[in-house]
Amino acid sequence: MKKVFLTAMAFAAIVSSVSLTACSNEDTPEETGTRGEKIELNGIVEGTLTLDANNEYILNGTLTVPDGATLEIPAGTTIKAAKGFGNYILVAQGGKINAKGTADKPIIFTADDEANATAGYWGGLILNGKAPISGATSGELGSTEVDNNQKYGGTDENDNSGTLEYVELRYTGARSSADIEHNGLTLNGVGRGTTIKNLYVVDGADDAIEFFGGTVNVENILAVNCDDDMFDFTQGYKGTLSNCYGIWESGFTSTEEDPRGVEADGNLDGNGPDHQGQSDFTIKNMTIATYATGQVMDDAIKVRRGATAHIENALVTGNGQMKDFIDVTDSKGNAATATSISATNNISSTLTGKELNEGDASYENVKVVNGNTGADQSAFSWTGYQF
């Protein structure tokens, strides 16, 4: 085994601040056919870093894509993360990630020891943009949960943080404390100029995907056995999530106190009820499925803290246990506003709470109906998941 420091030219990139260490066998490539290197990734990208799908990448630290830099990840690339909270990829404001997989060659982010990996093995993927978030004034900035030095937010609704297409995120969600933890995909103030579609998040701690403000639209996301919320919205998110499917399989157990299918807040943690730019978003064609009979899901859909949600064609199904079907109350006294929800309750087990928990207000546009079909499963055929 030998280690070679690879120069920027080896990757057609300017990456002087990124650690790129290659481990290769002494054997010649001709003995086993063409094969690539084993490359360690961490540090700060400068210019454009273009990975090679023929190589195996080990994320053994934080890889940051700062303002003006770009991380290019071609179809078929696999990045394996070492275990630990500090191993994650963060695209800062002004930086870009272009991870363009295909149905036949998805881009995979996973653990470096999949045989022994569980939810929360490594960090996850974070995008920070310049789109608006809720705040006391327009254009406020927020601080990234896992690194307060990294800011997000602003006034550019069309900000572009790059492209994520046909991407798998496995075993994400490492935490340093109960209040500081990763999601599978964290979108902080990400603008609608960003393209995000065809995602598969599996066996992740905390949320599969969480939107902290921003205006980005996301389509075709499958979330399987994620520990907390499947789809989480907060801090003034104003975009559309379409064709999303969240599932707990039989035997799944959450470690969280109040896991949900959808959790939506108008402002961050309910601490800004008077802030400008509260969340006002849309979900189209969603399925929430729970088959975890020994695990209680707190709510299928929870909307609170000044959020406005427009949820169309939602289907909740399975034989798992669930407290409330739709809950629009808020313990902090700042319930949902002007919310419209159409959801079909196809849960075969009995709810332990209420089907529609309206609290002190009447929401005539929050309706439990029959006949909704939810997400189009065929959009997830590329994942190989068996529904």
N, C-alpha and C positions, 0 to 999 in steps of 0.2 A: 504494500500500500504506500502510495506517495501522495504528497500534497503539493499542489502547484498554484501559485497566485496568478489568476487570470487577469489580463489587462483589459481595458475598456474595448480595445479593438476586437477582442475575441467575441464580444457580444454586440458589436456594431453600436456601441453606446458610450456615453460619457458618464462614468460611474465611479469616479475616483474616491468617493466617500462611502461606497458600499463594499462590504466584505464579500468577496466572491472567491471561495476556496474550493478547489476541485480535488476530489479523491478518485484515483483511477487505479485499476489493477495493473500489475506489471505485464500481464498477458497482452498479446497483440490483438487488436480488434478483429483481425481476420479469423481468429480461432472460433469466435462465436457469432460472427456477423457484425454489422454495424451497431454500435451502442454508444451512448453519450456518457457524460461525466456526472458525478455526484457533486452538486454545488451548494455551498452554504450561503444563505441570504440574510443580511441584516444591514442596518445603517441608513444613510440618506442618499436617495437617488439624485444625481445631477444630470441635467439634460434628458436624454431618452435612454432608458434601460430596456432592451428587447431580449426577452428570454427565448430559449430554444426548446421546443417540445421534445427533443431527443434527449435532453438532460433531465436528471432527477434533482429537484431543488429541496433543500432543507432550510426551513425558516427557523433560525435559532436566535432570534432577537426581534426587535422592532424594526420593520422596514417602513420608512417614511418617504412619501412622495411629496416634496414641498412645492411651493408656488413656482410655476414655470417648468416643472419637471413632468415626465410622463413615464409610466410603467406599461410596457406593451407585453401582453401575454397571449401567445398564439394558441389556436385550437389544439387540443390534445395534451396540453401541459399539465403536469401534476406537481403541486407544491405541498410538501409534507412538513408540518410544524412540530418542533420539539415541544415537550410538555412544559406548561407554565404560563402564567398570567402575562408576562412580558413579551410573548411571542405572538405578534399580530402585524397586520398591514394597515397603515393609516395614510389615506390620501388627503393631504392638507388643502386648505383653501387655495385655489389657483393651480393645484396639481391635477393630474389626470391619470386614470387607469383605463386601459383599453384591453379588457379581457373578453375576447371574441371567440367563444367556442362554437361548436356546431352540434347538431343532434347526434351525429356519429362520433364526434371528437369533442366532448365537453371538457371544460377546464375544471380540475378537481383540486380543492383545498382540503387537506385531511391531516390526520395525525401521523407522526413518523413511526408509530408502533400501533397500527390499526388492530392487531390481534388482542391487545390489552387496553385499547382506548375506550373511554366512556365520555359522556357529556361533560363539558368543561375542561377538556384536556388541554386546549390552547385558547388563544384569544379569539380572533375573528377578523372580519374585514370592516373597516370604518371609512366612510366618505364624508368629508367636511366641505360644504359649499358656501356660497355667498347669497343664497336665497333667504327671504325673510323668515323670522321666527317671532313668536309672541314676546311682548316686552312692554315696559312702561312707556317707551317711545319707539317710533319707527326706526328700523335699521339697527336694532340692538344686536350685540354679539353674545353668544353662549360659550361655555367652556366644556370641552369634551370630558365625559365622565371619567375615562381612564387616564387622561392626561390634561389637566386644567390649562396647560400652556398652549394647547391647540384650540384655536377659536373657530367658530362657525356662525353663520347668519349674515345679515346685511340687507341689501335692497334689490339685488339682481334676481328676479324671478326666473329668468332664462339662463342662469348660470349653468355651465357644462363641466361636470366632473369626469366625463368619459363614457364608457360603455361596458356593461356587464351583460353577456348573453351566453346561455347554456353553461351555467356555472353551478358546481356542487360545493356545498360547505358542510363538512362533517366534523363532529365532536368539538364544536366551538363553545364559547361561553365561560372561559376561566374567570375567576373572581379573586380579588384581593381582600374584599370584605362584603358584607351583605348589601352595602350601598354603592360599591364600586365593582362592576362586573361587565363583561362583554356580552354581546348578542351574537347571533350568527352573522347578520348584516345590520350595521348601524348606519343610518342615513341622517346626518346632521346638517340641516339647512341646505339640502341638495336641491338644485334647480331643475326645471323641466327641460333644459337643454341636455340633460343626462339621459342616456338610454339604458333601461334596466328591464330585462325580460328573460323568461325561461330560467328560473332558479330552483334549486333543490337543496333544502336545508334539513339535515337529518341528525338526530341524536345530539342536539345542542342544549346547553344550559341557558338559563334566562330565556329571552325571547328569540323566536326565529328571525324576525325582522322588526326593527323599531324605527319609526320616523320621528325625529326631533325637528319639528317645523319643516320648512322647505315646500317645494312645489312639484317635485319629481313625480312622474307617473310610473307605476310598476305593473307589469302584467305577467301572468303565468308563473305562480310560485307555489311550490309544494313543500309543506312543512310537516315533517314526520317525527313524532316523539320528542318534541321540544319541551323543556322543563317547565317554563312559565307560560307566558302568553304566546299564542301563535302569531297574531298580528297586533302590534302596539303602535298607537298614535298619540303624540303629545306636542306641546310647545308650539302650537299654531300651524300644524300641517295642513296644507291646502293643495291636494292633488287627488289622483284616482288610483286605487288598487283594483285591478280587474283580473278575473279568473284565478282565484286563490283557493287552495285546498289545504286545510290543516287536519291532521289525524293523530290520535293516540291509539296505538295498537293494543291488542289484548296483552295483559301482563305489564303494561307500562305503569310506572310509579313516578309521580312528581315529588320533588323535595320542597316546592314552594308552598307558601301559605294560601295564596289565592290565585291559582292559575286560571287563565281564561282563553276563550277562542279569540275574541276581540276585546282589547282594553283601549279606551279612547279618552284622553284628557284634553281640555281646551288649552291649558297652560301647564307649565312645568310643575308637577307635583301638587297642583292646586294652590300654589302659593301666590298666583297672580290673577285673581278673579277680575281685577279691573284693568288688566293689561290689554293693549291693542293686539289685534291680529290673532284672535283665538282660533283653534282648529276648526276647519270647515271643509270636510273631505267627502269623497265618494268611494264606496265599495260596490263593485258590480260582479255578480256571478261568483258566489262564495259558498264553499261547503266546509262545515265544521263537523268532524266525525270523531266520536269517542267510543272505543271498545274496551277501555280500561275499567273493568267492572269493580276493581278494588280501589279505584282512585276517583275522588270526587272533583269534577271541574266546577269552579266557583260560579261562573256565568258563561253561557255561550257568547253573549254580546253584552258588554258593559260600556255605557257612554255616560260621561259625567264631567264635572268641573268646567262647565261652560263650553263643552265641545258641541259642534253641530255635525251630525253624521247622516249621510244619505246612503242607505244600504239597500240595494236592489237585488232581488233574486237570491236570497240567502236560504240555504238548506242546512239544518242541523240534524244529524242522524247518528245511529249507533245504538248499542245496548249498555253503554257505560253510565255511571252515576253523574248527576249534575244537580247543582243547587238551584240557581235561577236560570231561566231561559233567556229573557231579555231584562236587563236591569238598568234603569236610567236615573237612579238615585245617587246621592253623594253624601258621604258622612261629614264632609266639610261644608255642606250647605250650599254648594254651587253646582246644581244638577245640570243635565244637558239642556240645550236650548234649540228650538226649531228643528228637532230631529225627526227624520222620516226613515222608517225601517219596515221592510217587508220580509218576513222570515217564515219558513215552514218548519214546524216542530215534528220531526220524524223519529224522535228518541223513543225507543221501545220500553225503557225503564221509567219508573215514576220519578218526577222531579221532587227533591226534598224541600224546595222553596216555592217560588211562584213562577208561573209561565210568563207573566208580564207584571213586573214590579214598577208601578208608576209613582210611588211615593205620594207627595202632596199635590202633584200636578197631573193634569190630564193631557196625554199626548195622542191626539186623534190620528196622527199619521204614523204611529208605531203600531203595527198590526201583525198578528200571527195569522197566516193564511195557509191554505192548502195549495199544493201543485207546483211550488218552486222546484227547479231542477238543480240549482247550485252550479258549481264549477264544471267545466268540460274536461273530463278526465283524459281525453285523448291528447290534450296538449302536453301531458306529462309522460307520454310513451317513451320519450328519449331517455328517461331516468331508469327504465326497467322496473319500476316499482309495480308490485302486484296488488291492486286494490281488492 
